Structure formats: C-alpha cells, structure tokens
Amino acid sequence: MISDTTIEVPVQDLQIGMYVSDLDCSWLETPYPLQGILIRSNNDVEKLRHYCAYVYVDIDRSEPFVIQKHIPLAMLKTAAISSQSGKKIGNQGIPIPDPLLQRVKTYDDIRTAEQEIPAARKAYDFTLSLLDDIASSIEHNKRFDIRSAHEVVEALCESVIRNPDAALLLAQLKSSGKDLYDNAVKTSVHMLAFGRHLGLPRRELTELGLGGLLMDIGKQRLPKEIQAKRNFFLKPDERKLMKRHVEYGLEIIAQLGNASDEVIKIIGQHHERESGNGYPCGLFANQIHSYSRMAAIVDCYEELVWGQPGIPGFRSFEAIKELRDSAQKGLSIALMEQFAQCIGIFPIGSLVELNTGEVAVVLSHNRTQRFLPRIMIICNAKKQPYDDPITVDLRKMELSTAGVPYEIVKDLPHGALSIDIRKYYIA
C-alpha cells in the first residue's frame, strides 16, 4: 500500500539497498518467513520476480543514496511544508538546507573503528575530566578556562574526523556514573558526527562539538534531583524550573567573555522551534541559527532513546520516525533527514535482533550500506550471553549455523534484556 513513506516499484527496477515492506500478493504465497525484505543482491530481485510484478518500498528503511531518485512524489508533502515555512525548494521538490550548511568537504574514514578506539577513549576521558573541573568551578562560583574546553573538543573532533564510529560507540556504551557528564559528551559527539556528515569545515566542527558539550551547562545550577530528568517525567513545576537552564547557561558562558557566537547561539537557542513554540524567546524559522537547529534535533533524539532508569527509551528507528513527525511542529525537516542518514537506522552501539533470534551490538557502519554494518553477536536465540561473542560483517553475507545469511530483523531499545554491552567491548 502506498503511503507517505512508501513507493510502488516494479520488481525489475529494484536495487540493492531498497527495503521491500509489502508485495502485490499475499506474503503467505511466498517462502519469506518475515514480512519485509532488504534487497542485498540481484538474486533477491530474481527470487521476487517469481511471485510479484511490483512491490512497495519503504523510504525510511531504504538506503538514502539508492532511494533518492525514486521519491520525487513522496517528497511533495515535505516540500509543501517547507515552502510554507519559507525554505527554498530544489529539484524534485526536495528542500535545500541552509546555505551555511552546504557541504564543503567530504570526510573519508582513515582508520577502522577498532584502530580509532584507543584515541577516542583518551579524548573521551579527557572530556569527562574537563566536565568535572567545570562543575567544580560553577559550584565555587569561579570562572573556568574555555581554552581547556576547546583543547579537549579538538581531540574529540580529530577522532571523529578519522572515524566517527569509535566515538559514537563510546558515547553509547561508556558511563561515568554522572548523567549530566555522559549526556554532555554524547551530545558533543553527535554534533561532531552530524557536522562531519554534512561536510562542514574543520573549524566549524569544533564549534559544534563545543556547543554540544556546553549547551546544557546551566543544569549545573538546578536542584540535583531534576538535573538529569527527562522532560517526559518532569512535573509541571519541575518543567518550569528546568526551562531556566538556558538562562543559567547563558549567564555562565557570558562570564567567560571569549566564547564564540556559534557556541552562545547553541546554548541559547537549542530549545527554540521553527514554529515559534520554543523557548526562551519564541524565535521563528530563520531567526534560529543553523547550528542551534542541529542541536535541537540531537537533544530531542537523545531525550527519546535514553528514557529513565527502569524505563527503556525508544528504539532508534521509532525515535527517528517520532522526530520526523515532530519536524512539522518545529524541527528542521531538511536537517532531520540529514541526521537520520548520519546515525542510520541501526546506530553504532545499538542492540539488534537477528533472523536467527540471536542478539548483537552494532560495531561500525558501512557508509554506503548502513543496513549491513559490522556486528558482534553476544547472545544466543534464548537471549543467553555467549562466552565468546562472534564478530560478523553483514556485507559479506556470512552464513549462520542454520545455513542462511545473517540479517537484522529489528533494533532493540537501549537497556533491553538487561544486557550490559560494555563488558563485551568497552573496558
């Protein structure tokens, strides 16, 4: 069935990377055990031709570089919304991002994720140490040296430039035991990876990373019992108090006197919305800095996927779909699509269930086929942990013990099955 997120494609036009969500016949008439097929080879196309003349392809679950030229009609709704909000519209109705965010560079991975892990861990630990110093300075009403923050973010930035997967993996799995610190580093890493994906200049990446690290710094002045609470779980009076963290953050950064305009804008505007329904100033569309729009998306994503103790967050795919729906309420539609491509349907460090029933953790992405990452299989079909986890590259179509290629069936929410992924990969 055609919808806002699916398109009808003749079977002979299918390409590797497309995700088939429905057929022109009943699934019961086919040998497929699951409703949904990722096209991984020409053999998959030939097999489908025995049962169907055309199929329905899910845009969200397909590889962006494959699906793009097939979706002009599906993008008309997005284009209409963008046109109403004053955005420029490009060929085939696809919105053009802010000129400030036009790609100026293509970054290539120069190390594997495994090779980059030691350097990423070192930068990560330096960043946590810096946050400890900043918290102490704020508590004792002292100024902290923003040059030190620049230095640690520079190291984190260099790691992300070499290969973002290492820092993203650490951000997902590593914990300092202090939620505010962990959230700050996660935000910084996601902002760096987002900017790298967009092809922004090297200097701008550092500003994004620093802005992400400091954008919630004002929470240090809030009561400890609500500092790390998610908005979903705040009472009305707590939510009113939580909103003051933007004001506090601007006060703290103003005392430094040498923070860049970009960093100040990220701190002050990451809760503004293009619809004018954000805070603290109720800014509209182009009044909001592009980097603040990026920060708003990263902030909302992390809010959705991390949940609360004992309450699992959204699965990554669910979070992206929720954010796409929210885009009409104030997030940038064009940037939301870019962020979805940046992190992929199965983000680094996420738990996934395989067609064998086993559970794995995503270790690194294939940049052109994000449905086929490298994974580490850590639990058997009964969800019992393996003594010796198995590393598999899904691009190579390695066979399971049942003699079928491994495939990801679905992602799992963070903390699912009480699995502590860190013991498998992060010391």
C-alpha positions in Angstrom: 0.0 0.0 0.0 1.3 3.4 -1.0 1.7 5.9 1.9 3.8 9.0 2.7 6.7 6.7 3.4 6.3 4.0 0.7 6.6 4.0 -3.1 5.5 1.4 -5.7 8.4 -0.1 -7.6 8.3 -2.7 -10.4 10.3 -5.7 -9.3 12.7 -5.4 -12.2 13.6 -1.8 -11.0 14.6 -2.9 -7.5 18.1 -2.1 -6.5 20.4 -3.3 -3.7 19.7 -1.3 -0.6 15.9 -1.0 -1.1 13.7 -2.3 1.7 10.5 -4.1 0.5 7.7 -3.7 3.0 4.8 -5.1 1.0 4.0 -7.1 -2.1 1.3 -7.1 -4.7 0.3 -10.5 -3.4 0.0 -12.2 0.0 3.2 -12.9 1.9 1.7 -16.3 2.6 2.1 -17.2 -1.1 5.8 -16.7 -0.8 8.6 -18.6 1.1 9.6 -15.5 3.1 9.3 -16.1 6.9 9.0 -12.4 7.7 7.1 -9.5 6.1 9.9 -7.3 4.9 12.9 -7.8 2.8 16.1 -5.9 2.4 17.4 -6.3 -1.2 21.0 -7.4 -0.7 21.8 -8.9 -4.1 20.5 -9.4 -7.6 19.5 -12.9 -6.5 16.9 -11.3 -4.2 15.4 -9.5 -7.1 15.2 -12.6 -9.3 13.6 -14.5 -6.4 10.9 -11.9 -6.0 10.1 -11.9 -9.8 8.7 -15.4 -9.3 6.0 -14.1 -7.0 5.4 -10.4 -7.8 5.1 -7.9 -10.6 5.6 -4.9 -8.3 6.4 -4.2 -4.7 6.2 -1.4 -2.1 9.4 0.1 -0.9 9.8 1.7 2.5 11.6 5.0 2.1 12.7 5.3 5.7 14.2 1.8 5.8 16.0 2.0 2.4 19.5 3.3 1.8 19.2 7.1 1.1 21.7 7.1 -1.8 19.6 4.4 -3.6 16.1 5.7 -2.9 16.7 9.4 -3.6 16.0 9.5 -7.3 12.8 7.3 -6.9 11.0 9.5 -4.4 10.0 12.8 -6.1 6.3 12.3 -5.5 6.8 11.0 -1.9 8.7 14.2 -1.1 6.0 16.6 -2.3 4.3 16.7 1.1 7.7 17.6 2.7 8.3 20.2 0.0 4.9 21.8 0.5 5.5 22.1 4.3 9.0 23.6 3.6 7.5 26.0 1.1 5.0 27.3 3.6 7.8 27.8 6.1 9.8 29.9 3.7 12.5 27.4 2.8 14.0 27.2 -0.7 12.9 24.2 -2.8 15.3 22.4 -5.0 14.9 19.9 -7.9 12.1 17.3 -7.5 10.7 19.2 -4.5 13.5 18.4 -2.1 14.2 21.2 0.4 17.6 22.8 0.2 19.4 23.1 3.6 20.5 26.5 5.0 23.5 27.8 2.8 25.6 27.8 6.0 25.3 24.0 6.0 26.2 23.4 2.3 28.8 20.6 2.0 32.3 22.0 1.5 34.3 18.8 2.2 33.9 15.0 2.1 35.5 13.2 5.0 36.8 9.7 4.4 37.5 7.2 7.2 41.3 6.9 7.5 41.2 4.4 10.3 38.9 1.5 11.2 36.7 1.9 14.3 38.9 -0.7 16.1 42.0 1.3 15.3 40.5 4.5 16.5 39.1 3.3 19.8 42.2 4.0 21.9 42.5 7.6 20.7 38.7 8.1 21.1 38.8 6.7 24.6 41.6 9.0 25.6 39.7 12.0 24.2 36.5 10.9 25.8 38.2 10.5 29.2 39.8 14.0 28.9 36.4 15.4 28.2 34.9 13.8 31.3 37.7 15.2 33.4 37.1 18.7 32.0 33.4 18.5 32.9 34.4 17.6 36.4 36.6 20.8 36.5 33.8 22.9 35.1 31.3 21.6 37.6 33.7 22.4 40.4 34.2 25.9 39.1 30.5 26.6 38.8 29.9 25.2 42.3 32.5 27.5 43.8 31.5 30.5 41.6 34.8 30.5 39.7 35.4 31.1 36.0 36.6 28.1 34.1 39.0 28.4 31.2 37.2 27.8 27.9 40.6 27.3 26.2 40.8 23.9 28.0 37.3 23.0 26.7 38.5 23.9 23.2 41.5 21.6 23.5 39.6 18.6 24.7 36.9 19.1 22.0 39.7 19.4 19.4 40.9 16.0 20.4 37.4 14.6 20.2 36.9 16.3 16.8 40.1 14.8 15.4 38.9 11.3 16.4 35.5 11.8 14.8 37.1 13.1 11.6 39.3 10.0 11.4 36.3 7.7 12.0 33.2 8.7 13.9 32.2 5.1 14.8 34.7 4.8 17.6 33.5 7.9 19.5 29.8 7.1 18.7 30.4 3.6 20.2 31.9 5.0 23.3 29.1 7.6 23.6 26.6 4.8 23.5 28.3 2.3 25.9 30.6 4.2 28.2 29.3 5.6 31.5 30.9 7.8 34.1 28.1 7.3 36.6 27.2 11.0 36.2 24.3 11.5 33.9 24.9 15.2 33.2 28.5 14.5 32.1 27.5 11.5 30.0 24.8 13.4 28.3 27.1 16.3 27.5 29.7 14.1 25.9 27.1 12.2 23.9 25.7 15.5 22.6 29.1 16.7 21.7 29.9 13.5 19.8 26.6 13.5 18.0 27.1 17.2 17.0 30.6 16.4 15.7 29.4 13.4 13.7 26.4 15.4 12.4 28.7 18.2 11.2 31.1 15.7 9.6 28.2 14.0 7.8 27.2 17.4 6.4 30.7 18.1 5.2 31.2 21.3 7.3 34.6 22.9 7.6 37.0 21.7 10.2 36.8 24.8 12.3 33.1 24.7 12.4 33.1 21.1 13.6 35.0 22.3 16.8 32.3 25.0 17.4 29.6 22.4 17.0 31.3 20.0 19.4 32.0 22.7 22.0 28.4 24.0 21.7 27.1 20.4 22.2 29.3 19.9 25.2 28.2 23.2 26.9 24.6 23.6 25.8 23.1 22.2 29.0 25.8 23.6 31.3 23.1 25.7 33.0 21.6 22.5 34.5 24.5 22.6 37.0 22.6 25.3 38.8 19.4 23.3 39.1 18.4 21.1 42.0 20.3 17.8 41.7 17.1 15.8 41.8 15.9 17.1 38.5 19.2 17.8 36.7 19.2 14.6 34.6 15.4 14.0 34.5 13.9 13.7 31.0 11.2 16.2 30.1 8.7 13.3 29.9 9.0 12.6 33.6 9.0 16.2 34.9 6.1 17.6 36.9 4.7 20.9 35.8 6.6 22.9 38.4 9.8 21.0 37.7 9.4 21.6 34.0 9.1 25.4 34.6 12.3 25.2 36.7 14.1 23.1 34.1 13.5 25.7 31.4 15.7 28.1 33.4 18.8 26.1 32.5 19.1 28.1 29.2 19.1 31.3 31.1 21.7 29.9 33.6 23.8 28.6 30.7 23.9 32.0 29.0 24.9 33.6 32.3 27.7 31.1 32.9 29.1 31.5 29.3 28.8 35.3 29.4 31.2 35.4 32.4 33.9 33.9 30.2 33.8 36.7 27.7 35.6 34.8 25.0 33.1 32.2 23.8 32.3 32.2 20.1 28.9 33.5 18.8 28.2 30.0 17.5 28.6 28.4 20.9 26.5 31.1 22.6 23.7 30.6 20.0 23.7 26.8 20.5 23.4 27.3 24.3 20.7 29.9 24.0 18.6 28.5 21.1 18.6 24.7 21.3 15.1 24.7 22.7 13.7 27.2 20.1 11.5 25.8 17.4 10.9 27.0 13.8 7.1 27.1 14.6 7.8 29.7 17.3 6.7 27.4 20.0 10.1 27.0 21.6 11.8 28.8 24.5 13.2 31.1 25.9 12.4 33.7 23.2 9.8 32.0 20.9 12.0 32.5 17.8 10.7 31.6 14.3 12.4 29.8 11.4 15.3 31.9 10.1 15.7 33.7 13.4 17.2 30.4 14.8 20.9 29.8 14.0 21.5 26.7 11.8 23.7 25.1 14.5 21.0 25.6 17.1 18.6 23.7 14.8 21.1 20.9 14.6 21.4 20.9 18.4 17.6 20.8 18.8 17.5 17.6 16.8 20.3 15.9 18.7 18.8 17.0 22.0 15.4 15.6 21.1 16.8 12.3 19.8 18.8 11.7 23.0 15.7 12.5 25.0 13.7 9.8 23.2 16.3 7.0 23.1 17.6 7.1 26.7 14.4 7.1 28.8 14.7 6.8 32.6 16.1 4.2 35.0 13.9 1.1 34.7 12.0 2.6 31.7 13.5 1.8 28.3 13.8 4.6 25.8 12.5 4.5 22.2 14.1 2.2 19.7 16.3 4.2 17.4 14.0 3.7 14.4 11.0 4.7 16.5 12.9 7.8 17.7 13.7 8.9 14.1 10.1 8.4 13.0 8.9 10.4 16.0 11.3 13.2 15.2 10.2 13.2 11.6 6.6 13.7 12.8 7.8 16.4 15.2 9.6 18.2 12.3 6.3 19.7 11.3 6.0 21.1 14.8 9.2 23.0 14.7 12.3 20.9 13.9 14.1 21.5 10.6 12.8 18.9 8.1 15.8 19.1 5.9 18.2 18.7 8.8 16.1 15.9 10.3 16.6 13.9 7.1 20.3 14.5 7.2 20.6 13.4 10.9 18.7 10.2 10.1 21.2 9.4 7.4 24.1 10.4 9.7 23.2 7.9 12.5 21.5 5.3 10.4 18.6 3.1 11.3 20.9 1.0 13.4 23.2 3.4 15.2 26.6 2.5 16.4 26.4 0.7 19.8 22.7 -0.2 19.4 21.3 -3.6 20.2 19.7 -5.6 17.3 17.9 -8.9 17.0 18.9 -11.2 14.0 16.9 -13.5 11.9 18.4 -16.4 13.9 16.9 -15.0 17.1 20.4 -14.0 18.4 21.2 -10.6 19.8 24.1 -8.4 18.5 25.6 -5.0 19.0 26.4 -2.7 16.1 30.1 -2.0 16.0 30.6 0.1 12.8 28.8 1.3 9.7 29.3 0.6 6.1 29.0 4.2 4.8 27.1 3.3 1.7 25.0 0.4 3.0 24.1 1.2 6.6 21.7 -1.8 6.7 24.8 -4.0 6.5 27.0 -3.0 9.5 29.7 -4.9 11.3 28.1 -6.5 14.4 29.1 -8.5 17.4 26.7 -11.4 18.2 26.6 -11.5 22.0 23.5 -13.7 22.9 22.0 -16.9 21.5 18.4 -17.3 20.4 17.4 -17.9 24.0 19.0 -14.5 24.8 21.7 -16.1 26.9 25.2 -14.5 26.6 27.9 -16.2 24.6 31.2 -16.8 26.3 32.9 -15.9 23.1 31.0 -13.3 21.1 31.1 -13.6 17.3 32.0 -10.7 15.0 30.2 -10.6 11.6 30.4 -8.3 8.7 26.9 -8.4 7.2 28.2 -7.1 3.8 30.0 -10.5 3.4 26.7 -12.4 3.8 28.3 -14.8 6.2 26.1 -17.9 7.0 24.7 -18.7 10.4 24.8 -22.3 11.8 21.4 -22.7 10.1 23.0 -22.1 6.7 21.3 -18.7 6.0 22.9 -15.3 5.8 22.6 -13.2 9.0 20.1 -10.4 8.7 19.0 -7.7 11.2 15.3 -8.2 11.9 14.8 -5.2 14.3 16.6 -2.9 16.7 16.0 -3.1 20.4 15.7 -0.3 22.9 18.7 0.8 25.0 19.0 -1.4 28.1 16.8 -4.2 26.6 17.1 -7.6 28.1 19.3 -6.1 30.9 22.3 -6.7 28.7 25.4 -4.8 29.7 27.1 -4.3 26.3 30.1 -2.6 27.9 31.6 -5.8 29.2 31.9 -7.1 25.7 33.5 -4.2 24.1 34.3 -1.3 26.4 36.8 -1.7 29.2 
